[in-house]
Amino acid sequence: MNDYLAPTMRLYLEKLIDWGTVLERKGAVAPDLGAEVGAYRGVLETVAALAESFERPAREHWHREAELTEDGGATPPTHIREAYEALREAGLITLAVSEQYGGPGLPATLNGMYLEMLARADASLMTIVGLQAGAATDIERYGSEEIKAAYLPRFCSGEVQGAMDLTEPQAGSDLGGITTRCEEAADGTLRVDGTKIFITNGGAEVHLVLARDGDTYDDSKGTTNGLSLVLVPRHLEDGTRNAVRVSRLEEKLGIHGSPTCEVVFEGATGFRLGEKGQGFRAMLDLMNNARLGVAAQGLGVASAAFHAARAYADEREQFGQPIVKQPLVLSMLAKMAIDLEGARALLYRTFELIDHNEAREAALARGDATEEQATELRAALERDTARVRLLTPLCKYYATEVCDDITRDAMQVFGGIGYTMDADVAKLHADSLILTVYEGTSEIQASFALREMGKGALAVVAEQVRGELAAMDDEVRAPLARRVEAAIGEIEASVGVLFGDLGYALLRAKMFAEMVINVIAAAELLRQVEAEPGRIDLARAFVRRRMLETETKARRIQENAEGRLERDARVLSSLTDAS
Ligand SMILES: Cc1cc2nc3c(=O)[nH]c(=O)nc-3n(C[C@H](O)[C@H](O)[C@H](O)COP(=O)(O)OP(=O)(O)OC[C@H]3O[C@@H](n4cnc5c(N)ncnc54)[C@H](O)[C@@H]3O)c2cc1C
């Protein structure tokens, strides 16, 4: 077996996740746990084998660009189309869609690992299948039965792909600026007019478009109210072309095989998903889903760079020995491994929470729980929904920032050849640079996380993590757990200073997000040790490095508040204003 199926994936699959509870709540009567987990493992092993087979063509044809097609679409290069066909033949498309609509209905954790492995092989391919899965999930959640029946089986068979159309020239991070308009026609369908830019896989058959409702257009302008989520197909039911076309493709620094398109809608027919005016809410679901997908993509790209650098450091000799024997090279590799595993810990914890939440929702929807059980399920669901809402932007932020660092360090390990296209690491770094931007920039993720913390999610998460740490009273983990508890205290001590001044809080949002990430990831790495004691050095290294960092950051936040915004502004003007 290749190493695409990472040891940490196996750990969650086989030891950490309580699949028994998840399956029972989902309605399985006396589930055969061994068989279920065996089936999950089988899926991941197939994905691992396929992904490995995609890696070489992806690196060799990395420069190949997507192309416009004559019928107003766009298509990725041949090697990506071939990889897609292989996934389709294996039935490995849209893993999370439920069986009722033709999907395998697999847990979120498996979907995340699948995306991570595909991204390790080819970040461009991953954007296509990731968006396809995300769009299908949103349709399952918000579409009418008619729309679901018409589209979901075609998504699951791989016949149609999806695109998410939000961005416009004046509406990037601020989606309140959207001007694309939708008007209701007499038959209840919508007519969509406008131009979207930077749309990944913009030649896809199904577009989920965020558009402003015509009847409240002027009143809602500049806000995220009055937006609808509209499904716009490229072809109508009778097979004719809809008025949607790709008008240009972007030239980019990386992910060349992923078509990044300008898409024009000229009175295109569309179908509303969810409620009128509530499109932003529905799109947020898709975006949150996609944010976790991009976090998985970050882990995949980072893991490709780490494995390449590790192998090279063993084989490259300087000063009469492999460079891995140089303490500075060893330290770079160890840092890469620690960061990668910290980000994995955070992301897999989040997926596990999502799987439990979905199972709780299924149990509540069935309505066969006792009153007492239902109350407990609802309380746990509420608590863990708050946790997921905070963890989602943190995962996106951390995994993609870590990916930039790891791919950059991998280039350093390769020395001069790392800067050339003979080694793959420069390609990986070029691919990585978009991850901190799309699906909401790192700054937007940090601000989102801050907002969730302000709404009470920090207290929920801190209480949960504290409870887990308090239970770690074995000789090996206890001193590390106490260290993490102390760091939580530092975070709480910073809250008063931060939240007293919104401007200052926003200025420190990334720093604060990193502090919170550090303690959650540390607790998760310590949890892993219980199942696999051999991971103690990893957990110890993370706790030692990151708790010190957290304490230092807390001091910076607490001691540097006074006049900080004004000082930064003065620094800029002292260097740029004419005196
Ligand atoms: C390759 C690629 C693929 C893409 N795919 C898609 C897609 O499929 N669908 C889609 O709809 N869009 C897509 N996008 C668009 C992408 O999501 C946006 O580029 C991104 O959200 C940032 O918007 P912007 O480029 O307008 O930057 P801006 O919003 O102008 O931001 C510029 C800078 O200001 C910062 N900034 C802005 N507002 C704030 C704030 N409130 N607080 C702190 N900092 C802030 C940003 O973090 C950034 O550093 C894609 C983009 C690219 C390059």
The ligand as an ORCA input file, in Angstrom:
! r2SCAN-3c Opt
* xyz 0 1
  C      -7.894     30.833     -8.699
  C      -9.112     31.440     -8.094
  C     -10.262     30.689     -7.997
  C     -11.423     31.257     -7.459
  N     -12.584     30.522     -7.443
  C     -13.750     31.142     -7.112
  C     -15.015     30.475     -7.282
  O     -15.078     29.316     -7.678
  N     -16.146     31.169     -7.010
  C     -16.119     32.464     -6.568
  O     -17.186     33.016     -6.357
  N     -14.942     33.110     -6.362
  C     -13.769     32.488     -6.642
  N     -12.573     33.144     -6.486
  C     -12.569     34.481     -5.927
  C     -12.014     34.524     -4.520
  O     -12.898     33.883     -3.630
  C     -11.733     35.984     -4.138
  O     -10.625     36.387     -4.921
  C     -11.444     36.169     -2.660
  O     -12.597     35.928     -1.898
  C     -10.914     37.559     -2.321
  O     -11.674     38.549     -2.939
  P     -10.927     39.705     -3.779
  O     -10.013     39.017     -4.729
  O     -11.924     40.613     -4.335
  O     -10.023     40.428     -2.726
  P     -10.485     41.662     -1.797
  O     -11.761     41.350     -1.139
  O     -10.382     42.924     -2.572
  O      -9.345     41.625     -0.703
  C      -8.033     42.200     -0.901
  C      -7.265     42.127      0.419
  O      -7.983     42.854      1.448
  C      -8.239     41.994      2.555
  N      -9.562     42.329      3.115
  C     -10.708     42.609      2.462
  N     -11.712     42.808      3.336
  C     -11.193     42.625      4.565
  C     -11.714     42.651      5.895
  N     -12.998     42.924      6.143
  N     -10.876     42.414      6.933
  C      -9.568     42.142      6.714
  N      -9.019     42.093      5.494
  C      -9.810     42.314      4.428
  C      -8.215     40.596      1.976
  O      -7.946     39.624      2.982
  C      -7.117     40.694      0.947
  O      -5.875     40.561      1.580
  C     -11.395     32.583     -6.982
  C     -10.221     33.323     -7.053
  C      -9.097     32.786     -7.626
  C      -7.858     33.640     -7.748
*
